Amino acid sequence: MTVRIDFTNMMGDVVDGGIAAADWKSASEAFRRAHAGFDRRRQAGELGFLALATDEALHKQSTDFAKSVRGRFDDVVILGIGGSALGPIALRTALLKPQWNSLSKDERGGEPRLHVLDNVDPHTISALLSRLALDRALFVVISKSGGTAETMAQYLVIRDRLNKSVKDAKQHLVLVTDPAKGALRDLARTEGIPALDIPPAVGGRYSVLTPVGMLPAALLGMDTAQLLAGAKDMAARCGGEELASNPAGVFATLQYLADTKEGRHIHVLMPYSDPLRDVADWFVQLWAESLGKHRQPGDRGVGPTPMGALGATDQHSKVQLFMEGPPDKTISFIAVDEGGVDVPIPKLHSDVKELGYLGGHQLGELLSIEQRATAGALARRGRPNMTIHLDRVDAWHLGALFMLLEIATIHAGELYGVNPLDQPGVELGKQFTYAQLGRADAEQARQEWNLLPKPDARYSV
C-alpha cells in the first residue's frame, strides 16, 4: 500500500515551461523554512487535523454511535455545506458502490442510503423530503460554529417536519459541532440530542477525518480504521524537512514554483477514476479557501486557482484548453494502478480499423493508457504535469490522499506567506446575508449594505 508522486513532467529539463533547475535546487532551503513554519503551527496546536489519525477517543464517538443505531434507518441525510459536505461526498463516491442510493437493500448489504444536502435550493430539498420515510431517516446536522445560515435553515425545515411526523424528533437527529460552544452544542445540552465533536483546532475544510466524515462513513459501513491508518502513514512520511523525501512538500513546492516563477496560476486536479471524481471538488475548496488571501491589507492578494477535471471524460472537453489554451496551468493527475475490477473489450468488427484495435484489451487498461497518453501529450506541448499514483481506491489510500493534500496545503500557505487556516474573505458575504434576513447582531453590516449602489436602469438590458 503506497502513494507515490511522479513529477518528471514538471521539470524544466524535461518540459518547456517546467520548473527551472536553479529554482528547484534553491527550493530545498525555502521548503526548510516553510516546514519550520509548519512545525511552529503544529507545536502551537493549530494543526489539529494532524492528530486525527491517532485520536482513538474521537474515532470511537463515530463508531459507537453507528453501532447504537445500526438497522434503525434506511436513509442517512447530511445537512451541511462546504467542508461539512465535500468530505462526506468524496467518501461516498470513493468507497461505496456506484449508484449506491439506487441499489436495493440487499445489494447495499443492509446499509442505508446516503444523501448530502449541501445547498438550500428548495427544489432539491423538497424533492428529497417528498420521498423519504421520515420514521426511517437519520439527519446528521454538521456545523462547527452552529451558526451556518444554510445548515441552520435546513435544520429548521427538517426539525419542523420531524416534529409533525414522528413520535420523538430527537431520535432522528445527531449533531456534529464544536465540543463546547455554539447553537448546536446548546441544543444538544438542553434537548438531549446526541452530539459528536469537531475539535476546536480543526477547520471545516480539514475536517474529513473528524466525525464530519467518519460518522457518515461508520453509519454506511466503511472501514474507518483503515482511513485513519492511511492518514497516519502519510503524516509520518511528510514529517521531515528534507524536500526530496516529503511528498506533501514536493506537491506544495512544485505548485508554488509553477505559480510564482512560471505563471502557472491555475492548478488542475484530474483523477482518472470515477470513484475519485469528488476528491477533486474537495481539493478545490481546500486549496482555494486556504491559499487565496491578502498577505497584508490592501494588497492584490495571492494564491493559485484550483480546478477539478475527470479523466477520461474531460479529455473531450477541458483538455483542449489545457493543451492549446493559455499556458497558465499545471495538471496533477491521480492514477489508480490496480483497478480492482475490469471489463474485457470483445474482439468484434476486427475488419473495421476504428474498432478492431480495441478488441482483446480491457477498459481499465484503456483508461490507464489514456492517462499516460494525456500526460505525455501535455508534456510534449510544454504543459507541466505530475501524477499521483495510488495502488488502488480503498479506505487506506483515500485516507493517505486526504492527509497528503491537507499537509501540502499548510506547506503552500507557508511558502506564500499566508495563513492557510482562516477564511476572512467569506465573512462579508455572510454578514450581508445576516443583515438582509434580520439577524439581531448584524446592524453594522446592515448599515454597510444600505450604502451599496442600487441597481441602475442604465446598466440593465
C-alpha positions in Angstrom: 0.0 0.0 0.0 1.5 3.3 -1.1 1.0 6.7 -2.6 3.7 7.9 -5.0 4.2 11.2 -6.9 5.9 11.2 -10.3 6.8 14.8 -11.1 9.1 14.2 -14.1 6.8 16.2 -16.4 7.0 19.2 -14.0 10.7 19.8 -14.5 12.2 22.3 -16.9 14.9 19.9 -18.3 12.0 17.6 -19.4 9.2 20.0 -20.3 9.5 23.5 -21.8 8.0 25.9 -19.3 8.6 23.5 -16.4 10.4 24.3 -13.1 13.9 25.6 -13.8 16.8 23.5 -12.4 18.1 26.5 -10.4 14.7 27.2 -8.9 14.3 23.6 -7.9 17.7 23.5 -6.3 17.1 26.6 -4.2 13.6 25.3 -3.2 15.1 22.9 -0.7 16.1 25.7 1.6 12.8 27.5 1.0 11.0 24.4 2.0 13.0 24.0 5.2 11.8 27.4 6.2 8.2 26.5 5.2 8.5 23.3 7.2 9.8 25.2 10.2 6.6 27.4 10.0 4.6 24.2 9.7 6.2 22.8 12.9 5.6 26.1 14.7 1.9 25.8 13.9 1.8 22.2 14.9 3.6 22.9 18.2 1.1 25.8 18.8 -1.8 23.3 18.5 -3.1 24.9 15.3 -2.9 21.9 13.1 -5.5 19.7 14.8 -6.1 17.6 11.7 -2.6 16.0 12.1 -3.7 14.3 15.4 -6.9 12.8 14.0 -5.3 9.7 12.7 -4.3 8.7 16.3 -7.3 10.1 18.2 -8.9 6.9 19.2 -11.5 8.5 21.5 -12.7 10.8 18.7 -12.9 7.9 16.3 -14.8 5.9 18.9 -17.5 8.6 19.0 -18.4 7.8 15.4 -18.2 4.0 15.6 -20.1 3.8 18.9 -22.9 6.0 17.6 -23.1 4.0 14.4 -23.3 0.7 16.3 -26.1 2.1 18.6 -28.4 2.9 15.6 -27.5 0.1 13.3 -30.5 -1.3 11.5 -32.8 1.5 12.6 -32.6 3.7 9.5 -33.0 3.3 5.7 -31.7 6.8 4.9 -28.9 8.9 6.3 -29.2 12.6 5.3 -26.3 15.0 5.9 -27.2 18.7 6.4 -24.0 20.7 5.8 -22.2 22.9 3.3 -18.5 23.4 2.3 -16.2 21.2 4.3 -19.2 19.7 6.1 -20.4 18.2 2.8 -17.5 17.9 0.4 -15.6 15.4 2.5 -18.6 13.1 3.0 -19.5 13.3 -0.7 -15.9 12.3 -1.6 -16.1 9.4 0.8 -19.4 8.3 -0.6 -18.3 8.3 -4.2 -14.9 6.6 -3.5 -15.9 3.9 -1.1 -19.5 2.9 -1.8 -20.7 1.0 -4.9 -21.7 3.2 -7.9 -25.3 4.4 -7.9 -25.5 3.4 -4.2 -28.8 5.0 -3.5 -30.4 3.2 -6.4 -29.4 -0.2 -5.1 -31.8 -2.5 -3.2 -31.3 -3.0 0.5 -29.9 -6.5 -0.2 -27.5 -5.0 -2.8 -26.4 -2.5 -0.2 -25.7 -5.2 2.3 -28.4 -3.8 4.6 -26.7 -0.5 4.8 -28.7 2.8 4.5 -28.8 5.2 1.6 -26.7 8.4 2.0 -27.9 11.8 0.9 -26.0 15.1 1.2 -27.9 18.3 1.2 -25.1 20.8 0.5 -27.3 23.7 -0.6 -30.5 25.4 0.3 -32.2 25.2 -3.1 -35.8 24.4 -2.3 -36.2 22.2 -5.4 -33.6 19.7 -4.1 -34.8 19.7 -0.5 -38.4 19.4 -1.4 -37.8 16.5 -3.8 -35.8 14.5 -1.2 -38.3 15.1 1.6 -41.2 14.1 -0.6 -39.8 10.6 -1.0 -38.2 10.0 2.4 -39.9 7.9 5.1 -39.1 10.2 8.0 -39.6 7.5 10.6 -36.7 5.5 9.0 -34.4 8.5 8.4 -31.5 9.9 10.4 -30.4 13.5 9.9 -26.8 14.4 10.6 -26.5 18.2 11.2 -23.0 19.4 10.7 -21.8 22.9 11.6 -18.8 23.6 13.8 -19.9 27.1 14.7 -23.6 26.1 15.0 -24.4 29.3 13.1 -24.0 28.4 9.5 -27.1 30.1 7.9 -27.6 27.4 5.2 -27.3 24.5 7.5 -29.4 26.0 10.3 -32.1 26.8 7.8 -32.0 23.2 6.6 -32.2 22.0 10.3 -35.3 24.2 11.0 -37.1 22.8 7.9 -36.2 19.2 8.9 -37.0 19.7 12.6 -40.4 21.0 11.8 -41.1 18.1 9.5 -39.9 15.6 12.2 -41.9 17.3 14.9 -45.1 16.8 12.8 -44.3 13.3 11.6 -42.6 11.2 14.2 -43.0 10.4 17.9 -39.7 11.8 19.0 -37.7 14.0 16.6 -34.6 13.7 18.7 -34.3 10.0 17.9 -33.8 11.1 14.2 -31.1 13.7 14.8 -27.4 13.7 15.5 -25.3 16.9 15.7 -21.6 17.3 14.7 -20.2 20.5 16.1 -17.8 22.3 18.4 -17.4 20.3 21.7 -18.1 23.3 23.9 -19.9 26.2 22.3 -22.3 27.2 19.6 -26.0 26.9 19.0 -25.9 23.2 18.1 -24.0 22.3 21.2 -26.5 24.3 23.3 -29.3 22.3 21.6 -27.6 19.1 22.4 -27.4 20.0 26.1 -30.9 21.4 26.5 -32.7 18.8 24.4 -30.6 15.7 24.9 -29.8 15.4 21.2 -26.7 13.2 20.5 -23.7 15.3 19.5 -20.2 14.4 18.3 -17.2 16.7 18.3 -15.3 18.7 15.8 -12.0 19.5 17.6 -11.5 23.3 18.1 -8.2 23.2 16.2 -9.7 21.6 13.1 -11.3 23.8 10.4 -14.1 22.7 8.2 -12.0 22.0 5.1 -9.6 19.9 7.1 -12.3 18.0 8.9 -13.0 15.0 6.8 -11.3 12.6 9.3 -13.3 14.0 12.2 -17.0 12.9 12.7 -17.8 15.2 9.8 -16.6 12.4 7.5 -16.1 9.5 9.9 -19.6 9.4 11.3 -21.3 9.0 7.8 -18.5 6.5 6.9 -19.3 4.5 10.0 -23.0 4.7 9.5 -22.6 3.3 6.0 -20.2 0.5 7.0 -17.0 2.0 5.5 -13.6 0.9 7.1 -12.9 4.0 9.2 -9.9 2.3 10.9 -8.2 2.0 7.5 -9.0 5.6 6.6 -7.1 6.6 9.7 -4.3 4.1 9.1 -3.6 5.6 5.7 -3.7 9.1 7.0 -1.3 8.1 9.8 1.2 6.6 7.4 1.1 9.7 5.2 1.6 12.0 8.1 4.7 10.1 9.1 6.1 10.3 5.5 5.5 14.0 5.5 7.1 14.7 8.8 10.6 15.7 7.7 12.2 18.9 6.5 14.1 17.3 3.5 12.1 18.2 0.4 13.2 15.2 -1.6 11.6 12.8 0.8 8.5 14.7 1.8 5.6 14.0 -0.7 3.4 16.9 0.6 6.4 19.2 0.4 7.1 18.2 -3.1 3.5 18.8 -4.2 3.3 22.1 -2.5 6.7 23.4 -3.6 6.2 22.4 -7.3 2.8 24.1 -7.4 4.2 27.2 -5.7 7.1 27.5 -8.1 4.9 26.9 -11.1 2.6 29.7 -10.0 5.2 32.3 -8.9 8.0 31.5 -11.3 6.4 30.2 -14.4 3.0 32.0 -14.4 1.0 28.7 -13.9 -1.7 30.3 -11.8 -4.3 27.5 -12.3 -3.9 24.1 -10.7 -5.9 21.3 -12.1 -6.5 18.1 -10.1 -7.6 15.4 -12.6 -8.4 11.9 -11.2 -8.5 9.1 -13.8 -11.0 7.3 -11.7 -14.8 7.7 -11.3 -14.6 6.8 -7.6 -12.2 9.7 -7.0 -14.0 12.3 -9.1 -15.4 14.1 -6.0 -11.9 14.3 -4.4 -11.3 17.0 -7.0 -14.1 19.1 -5.6 -12.9 18.5 -2.1 -9.4 19.7 -3.1 -10.8 22.8 -4.8 -12.2 24.1 -1.6 -9.1 23.1 0.4 -6.7 24.9 -2.0 -8.9 27.9 -2.8 -10.1 28.8 0.7 -6.7 28.2 2.3 -4.4 30.0 -0.2 -6.4 32.8 -1.8 -5.5 35.5 0.6 -4.2 39.0 1.2 -0.8 38.9 2.7 -1.5 42.3 4.1 -4.5 44.6 4.0 -4.8 46.3 0.6 -2.5 44.2 -1.4 -3.7 42.4 -4.6 -3.7 39.0 -3.0 -2.0 35.8 -3.8 -2.9 32.2 -4.4 -3.5 29.8 -7.3 -6.9 29.0 -8.7 -7.7 25.3 -8.3 -9.9 23.4 -10.8 -11.2 19.9 -11.0 -11.4 17.6 -14.0 -12.1 13.9 -14.6 -10.2 11.6 -16.9 -11.0 10.3 -19.4 -14.3 12.3 -19.6 -12.7 15.7 -19.7 -10.3 14.7 -22.5 -13.3 15.6 -24.6 -13.9 19.0 -23.1 -11.2 20.7 -20.9 -8.1 19.1 -22.3 -8.3 21.1 -25.5 -7.9 24.2 -23.3 -5.2 22.6 -21.2 -3.3 21.7 -24.4 -3.5 24.8 -26.5 -5.1 27.5 -24.3 -3.1 30.0 -22.2 0.0 28.3 -20.7 -1.2 29.2 -17.2 -1.9 25.7 -15.7 -0.4 22.7 -14.1 -2.3 19.4 -14.2 -2.0 16.9 -11.3 -3.3 13.5 -12.4 -4.4 10.8 -10.0 -3.8 7.4 -11.4 -5.0 4.1 -9.9 -2.5 1.4 -10.6 -4.8 -1.6 -9.7 -8.4 -1.0 -10.7 -9.8 -3.9 -8.7 -12.4 -4.8 -11.3 -12.1 -4.8 -15.1 -14.2 -5.4 -18.2 -12.7 -7.0 -21.3 -13.3 -5.3 -24.7 -14.7 -8.0 -27.0 -13.0 -8.8 -30.3 -15.8 -7.7 -32.7 -15.7 -5.9 -36.0 -12.0 -6.8 -36.5 -12.2 -5.6 -40.1 -13.1 -2.1 -39.0 -9.9 -0.2 -38.2 -11.7 2.2 -35.8 -12.9 -0.8 -33.7 -10.7 -3.8 -34.4 -7.6 -2.5 -32.5 -9.6 -2.3 -29.2 -10.6 -5.9 -29.1 -8.7 -8.0 -26.6 -7.8 -5.1 -24.3 -9.5 -4.1 -21.1 -11.5 -1.0 -20.1 -9.2 -0.4 -17.2 -6.2 -0.7 -19.5 -7.7 1.8 -21.8 -8.2 4.3 -19.0 -4.7 3.9 -17.8 -3.2 4.3 -21.2 -5.3 7.4 -21.8 -3.9 8.9 -18.6 -0.4 8.3 -19.7 -1.1 9.5 -23.2 -2.6 12.7 -22.0 0.3 13.4 -19.6 2.8 12.7 -22.4 0.9 14.9 -24.9 0.7 17.8 -22.4 4.4 17.4 -21.7 5.2 17.5 -25.4 3.3 20.7 -25.7 5.2 22.3 -22.8 2.4 21.9 -20.3 3.8 20.8 -16.9 2.0 17.9 -15.1 2.6 15.4 -12.4 0.9 12.1 -11.5 -0.1 10.9 -8.0 -0.2 7.1 -8.1 -2.4 5.1 -5.8 -2.2 1.4 -5.7 -6.0 1.1 -5.5 -9.0 3.0 -4.4 -9.8 1.8 -0.8 -10.1 3.4 2.6 -6.3 3.2 3.4 -5.3 5.0 0.2 -8.1 7.6 0.4 -7.1 8.5 4.0 -3.5 8.8 2.8 -4.5 11.1 -0.1 -6.6 13.3 2.2 -3.7 13.7 4.5 -1.2 14.3 1.7 -3.2 17.2 0.3 -4.0 18.7 3.7 -0.4 18.8 4.7 0.6 20.1 1.3 -1.9 23.0 1.7 -0.3 24.1 5.0 3.2 24.0 3.4 1.9 26.0 0.5 0.5 28.6 2.9 3.9 29.0 4.5 5.5 29.3 1.0 3.0 32.0 0.0 3.3 33.8 3.4 -0.4 33.5 4.2 -2.5 31.9 6.9 -3.9 28.7 5.4 -6.3 28.2 8.3 -8.6 31.2 8.1 -11.1 32.5 5.5 -11.7 36.2 6.1 -12.9 36.7 2.5 -16.0 34.7 3.2 -17.2 36.8 6.2 -18.5 39.9 4.5 -21.0 37.9 2.3 -22.1 36.1 5.5 -22.7 39.4 7.3 -24.6 40.9 4.4 -26.8 37.7 4.4 -27.5 38.1 8.1 -28.3 41.8 7.6 -30.9 41.1 4.9 -32.5 38.3 6.9 -32.8 40.5 10.0 -30.3 38.8 12.4 -30.1 40.8 15.6 -26.3 41.2 15.7 -25.9 42.3 12.1 -26.7 46.0 12.5 -23.2 47.2 11.3 -23.5 45.0 8.2 -27.0 46.3 7.6 -25.7 49.9 7.6 -22.9 48.9 5.2 -25.3 47.1 2.9 -27.6 50.1 2.7 -24.7 52.2 1.4 -24.0 49.9 -1.6 -25.0 51.2 -5.0 -28.6 50.3 -6.1 -29.4 48.7 -9.5 -29.2 51.3 -12.2 -31.6 51.1 -15.1 -28.9 52.4 -17.4 -27.0 49.2 -16.9 -29.8 46.7 -17.3 -31.0 45.1 -20.6 
